[in-house]
């Protein structure tokens, strides 16, 4: 058993896509509209009657489109170089759109909070997440989170608390604070530094072959591929074993198959050492021989 296990967040510890994109955006739009109507009701002398009507009439879908534009802009400006956009930067577009539509000037943190609460309202901890983190802690294993996230720490920590995960993690690293995204090594090394653990004594668990598995190997960590919630593999049956654990049948996904072969060929201990469909299976791999 290694001294430390790091985890990805979305589709690893948390079900990151419980709804399709259209349903998620409709949920976010509705939250924006409720917030705007409450603002209009409480505006008092700050706005004229006509301005309050304009404020209440702003369509939530318009603000969702503005957020998406801001997110796309942040990705284009930073991600190509492996960097992460500063927290809140994606919400400057929606703030400008809101001001133009209604005259209301909202804080970036308030807009982010409304957006994230709606976006994450249906997200839940993955089955087995609490049990696995609890079991690791009982065995003295340090537990960390390493997440590509262009949002602020406070609402993300609140989400983790709401799912019963925050108290089970010894450190949480968000790329928005590090300034670099996985697969860059900086987020992994930030977590290991916070836990005072060397890379060869740690393993990372994640669903993304590039960001999580290739990134962990590049930082000197072993990795376990949690593939059961991968968007391309959710309905794929188990296939031929390529090492410890349960592996997907990649016959219909040649690009993923080639990536897996390359990762398996990486020198130990920084390598893809196993695969699992569920977090319960991840636990079986981690505690094998205990």
C-alpha positions as CSV (number, residue, x, y, z in Angstrom):
1,X,0.0,0.0,0.0
2,X,1.4,3.4,-1.0
3,X,1.5,6.3,1.5
4,X,-0.8,8.5,-0.6
5,X,-3.7,8.2,-3.0
6,X,-4.8,11.2,-5.1
7,X,-8.1,11.4,-6.9
8,X,-9.6,13.3,-9.8
9,X,-13.0,14.9,-9.1
10,X,-15.4,14.8,-12.0
11,X,-16.5,11.3,-13.0
12,X,-14.1,9.9,-10.4
13,X,-15.3,11.0,-6.9
14,X,-18.3,12.9,-8.3
15,X,-20.8,12.0,-11.0
16,X,-19.9,15.0,-13.3
17,X,-22.7,14.7,-15.8
18,X,-26.0,13.5,-14.3
19,X,-27.9,15.4,-16.9
20,X,-27.3,16.1,-20.6
21,X,-26.0,19.5,-21.6
22,X,-29.3,20.9,-22.7
23,X,-31.0,19.9,-19.4
24,X,-28.1,21.3,-17.4
25,X,-28.3,24.6,-19.2
26,X,-32.0,24.9,-18.8
27,X,-31.5,24.3,-15.0
28,X,-28.9,27.1,-14.9
29,X,-31.1,29.5,-16.9
30,X,-34.0,28.9,-14.5
31,X,-31.7,29.7,-11.5
32,X,-30.6,32.9,-13.1
33,X,-34.2,34.0,-13.8
34,X,-35.3,33.3,-10.2
35,X,-32.3,35.3,-8.9
36,X,-33.1,38.2,-11.2
37,X,-36.8,38.3,-10.2
38,X,-35.8,38.4,-6.5
39,X,-33.4,41.2,-7.3
40,X,-36.1,43.1,-9.0
41,X,-38.5,42.7,-6.1
42,X,-35.9,43.9,-3.6
43,X,-34.5,46.7,-5.8
44,X,-36.5,49.5,-4.1
45,X,-35.3,53.0,-5.0
46,X,-32.1,51.6,-6.6
47,X,-34.1,51.1,-9.8
48,X,-37.1,52.8,-11.4
49,X,-40.2,50.7,-12.1
50,X,-39.2,50.4,-15.7
51,X,-35.8,49.3,-14.8
52,X,-37.2,46.7,-12.4
53,X,-39.4,45.3,-15.2
54,X,-36.3,45.1,-17.5
55,X,-34.4,43.3,-14.8
56,X,-37.1,40.7,-14.2
57,X,-37.5,40.2,-17.9
58,X,-33.9,39.2,-18.7
59,X,-33.9,35.7,-20.1
60,X,-31.8,33.2,-18.2
61,X,-30.8,31.5,-21.5
62,X,-29.1,34.7,-22.5
63,X,-27.0,34.7,-19.4
64,X,-26.1,31.0,-19.9
65,X,-24.9,31.8,-23.4
66,X,-22.8,34.6,-22.0
67,X,-21.3,32.3,-19.4
68,X,-20.5,29.7,-22.1
69,X,-18.8,32.4,-24.1
70,X,-16.7,33.4,-21.1
71,X,-15.8,29.7,-20.5
72,X,-14.8,29.2,-24.1
73,X,-12.7,32.4,-24.0
74,X,-10.9,31.2,-20.9
75,X,-10.2,27.8,-22.5
76,X,-8.9,29.3,-25.7
77,X,-6.7,31.9,-23.9
78,X,-5.1,29.4,-21.4
79,X,-5.6,25.7,-22.1
80,X,-3.5,25.5,-25.3
81,X,-0.4,26.1,-23.2
82,X,-1.6,23.9,-20.3
83,X,-2.4,26.9,-18.1
84,X,-5.6,27.4,-16.1
85,X,-7.6,30.6,-16.3
86,X,-7.8,32.5,-13.0
87,X,-11.0,31.8,-11.0
88,X,-13.9,34.1,-11.8
89,X,-12.4,35.3,-15.1
90,X,-15.0,33.3,-17.1
91,X,-17.8,35.4,-15.5
92,X,-16.7,38.8,-16.8
93,X,-18.7,38.2,-20.0
94,X,-22.0,37.4,-18.2
95,X,-21.5,40.4,-15.9
96,X,-21.2,42.7,-19.0
97,X,-24.2,41.1,-20.6
98,X,-26.3,41.5,-17.5
99,X,-25.3,45.2,-17.2
100,X,-26.2,45.8,-20.8
101,X,-29.5,44.1,-20.5
102,X,-30.7,45.5,-17.2
103,X,-28.3,48.0,-15.7
104,X,-27.6,45.6,-12.9
105,X,-23.9,45.4,-11.9
106,X,-23.3,42.0,-10.1
107,X,-20.2,40.7,-8.5
108,X,-18.3,38.0,-10.3
109,X,-18.4,35.8,-7.2
110,X,-22.2,36.1,-6.9
111,X,-22.6,35.1,-10.6
112,X,-20.3,32.2,-10.1
113,X,-22.2,31.0,-7.1
114,X,-25.5,31.0,-8.9
115,X,-24.1,29.2,-11.9
116,X,-22.3,26.5,-9.9
117,X,-25.1,25.8,-7.5
118,X,-27.4,25.1,-10.5
119,X,-24.8,23.2,-12.5
120,X,-23.9,21.0,-9.6
121,X,-27.4,20.6,-8.1
122,X,-27.8,17.1,-9.4
123,X,-24.3,15.9,-9.0
124,X,-23.7,13.3,-6.3
125,X,-20.7,11.4,-4.9
126,X,-19.9,8.3,-6.9
127,X,-21.0,5.1,-5.3
128,X,-18.3,3.9,-3.0
129,X,-16.4,7.2,-2.8
130,X,-17.1,7.9,0.9
131,X,-16.4,4.2,1.8
132,X,-13.1,4.1,0.0
133,X,-11.8,7.4,1.4
134,X,-12.9,6.4,4.9
135,X,-11.1,3.1,4.6
136,X,-7.9,4.7,3.2
137,X,-7.9,7.1,6.1
138,X,-8.4,4.3,8.6
139,X,-5.2,2.7,7.3
140,X,-3.2,5.9,7.6
141,X,-3.1,6.6,3.9
142,X,-3.0,10.2,2.9
143,X,-5.8,11.3,0.6
144,X,-5.8,14.1,-1.9
145,X,-7.9,15.7,-4.7
146,X,-6.3,17.0,-7.9
147,X,-8.9,18.7,-10.1
148,X,-8.9,20.6,-13.3
149,X,-11.2,23.4,-12.3
150,X,-11.5,27.0,-13.4
151,X,-13.8,28.0,-10.5
152,X,-13.1,29.4,-7.1
153,X,-12.1,27.3,-4.1
154,X,-15.0,28.3,-1.8
155,X,-17.9,27.1,-3.9
156,X,-16.0,23.9,-4.9
157,X,-15.2,23.2,-1.2
158,X,-18.9,23.7,-0.4
159,X,-19.8,21.2,-3.0
160,X,-17.4,18.7,-1.5
161,X,-18.8,19.3,1.9
162,X,-22.3,18.8,0.6
163,X,-21.4,15.4,-0.7
164,X,-19.6,14.3,2.5
165,X,-16.2,14.3,0.9
166,X,-14.4,17.4,2.2
167,X,-13.6,16.0,5.6
168,X,-12.2,12.8,4.0
169,X,-9.6,14.6,2.0
170,X,-6.3,15.7,3.5
171,X,-5.6,18.2,0.7
172,X,-7.5,19.6,-2.3
173,X,-5.7,21.1,-5.2
174,X,-7.6,23.1,-7.9
175,X,-5.9,24.1,-11.1
176,X,-7.4,27.6,-10.8
177,X,-5.1,28.1,-7.8
178,X,-2.0,26.4,-9.2
179,X,-2.3,28.1,-12.6
180,X,-1.6,24.9,-14.5
181,X,-3.9,22.1,-15.6
182,X,-3.4,18.4,-15.7
183,X,-1.6,16.7,-17.4
184,X,1.0,19.2,-16.4
185,X,2.9,17.9,-13.4
186,X,2.4,21.1,-11.3
187,X,-1.0,20.2,-9.8
188,X,0.1,16.7,-8.9
189,X,3.3,18.0,-7.3
190,X,1.4,20.6,-5.4
191,X,-0.7,17.9,-3.8
192,X,2.3,15.8,-3.0
193,X,4.1,18.8,-1.5
194,X,1.1,19.6,0.7
195,X,1.1,16.0,2.0
196,X,4.9,15.7,2.2
197,X,4.8,12.5,0.1
198,X,7.3,11.6,-2.7
199,X,5.9,10.6,-6.1
200,X,7.1,7.0,-5.9
201,X,5.0,6.6,-2.8
202,X,1.7,7.8,-4.4
203,X,-0.9,6.6,-6.9
204,X,-3.4,8.7,-8.7
205,X,-7.0,7.6,-9.6
206,X,-8.8,9.2,-12.5
207,X,-11.0,8.7,-15.6
208,X,-9.1,10.7,-18.2
209,X,-6.3,8.9,-19.9
210,X,-4.5,12.1,-20.8
211,X,-5.1,14.5,-17.9
212,X,-5.1,11.9,-15.1
213,X,-3.1,8.9,-16.2
214,X,-0.6,10.4,-18.6
215,X,-0.3,13.4,-16.3
216,X,0.3,11.3,-13.2
217,X,3.0,9.2,-15.0
218,X,4.7,12.4,-16.1
219,X,4.8,13.6,-12.5
220,X,6.3,10.2,-11.4
221,X,3.2,8.7,-9.9
222,X,1.6,5.3,-10.6
223,X,-2.0,5.5,-11.8
224,X,-5.2,3.5,-11.8
225,X,-7.7,4.2,-14.6
226,X,-11.3,4.4,-13.4
227,X,-13.0,3.9,-16.7
228,X,-16.6,3.0,-15.8
229,X,-17.9,6.5,-16.0
230,X,-15.9,7.6,-19.1
231,X,-18.3,9.1,-21.6
232,X,-17.2,6.8,-24.3
233,X,-17.1,3.6,-22.2
234,X,-20.2,3.7,-19.9
235,X,-21.9,1.0,-21.9
236,X,-18.8,-1.0,-22.8
237,X,-18.4,-4.4,-21.3
238,X,-15.3,-5.7,-19.6
239,X,-12.7,-6.9,-22.0
240,X,-9.3,-8.7,-21.9
241,X,-7.2,-8.0,-18.9
242,X,-4.1,-6.0,-19.6
243,X,-2.9,-6.0,-16.0
244,X,-4.5,-5.9,-12.6
245,X,-8.2,-5.1,-12.3
246,X,-11.1,-4.8,-14.7
247,X,-10.4,-3.4,-18.2
248,X,-12.9,-2.2,-20.8
249,X,-13.3,-3.8,-24.2
250,X,-11.5,-1.3,-26.4
251,X,-12.1,-3.0,-29.7
252,X,-14.4,-0.2,-30.8
253,X,-12.1,2.6,-29.6
254,X,-8.7,2.2,-31.3
255,X,-7.5,5.6,-30.2
256,X,-8.1,4.8,-26.6
257,X,-6.5,1.3,-27.1
258,X,-3.3,2.8,-28.5
259,X,-3.1,5.3,-25.6
260,X,-3.6,2.5,-23.1
261,X,-0.8,0.4,-24.7
262,X,1.6,3.4,-24.6
263,X,0.8,4.1,-20.9
264,X,1.3,0.5,-20.0
265,X,4.7,0.6,-21.5
266,X,5.8,3.5,-19.3
267,X,8.5,2.5,-16.8
268,X,7.4,1.7,-13.2
269,X,6.6,3.1,-10.7
270,X,5.3,6.0,-12.9
271,X,2.9,3.9,-15.0
272,X,-0.6,2.8,-15.5
273,X,-0.7,-0.1,-13.0
274,X,-4.3,-1.1,-13.1
275,X,-7.9,-0.4,-14.2
276,X,-11.3,-0.5,-12.5
277,X,-14.9,0.0,-13.5
278,X,-16.0,1.2,-10.0
279,X,-14.5,2.7,-6.9
280,X,-15.1,-0.5,-5.1
281,X,-12.8,-2.2,-7.6
282,X,-10.3,0.6,-7.1
283,X,-10.3,-0.3,-3.4
284,X,-9.6,-4.0,-4.3
285,X,-6.6,-2.9,-6.3
286,X,-5.3,-0.6,-3.6
287,X,-5.7,-3.1,-0.8
288,X,-4.6,-6.2,-2.7
289,X,-2.3,-8.2,-0.4
290,X,-3.2,-6.3,2.7
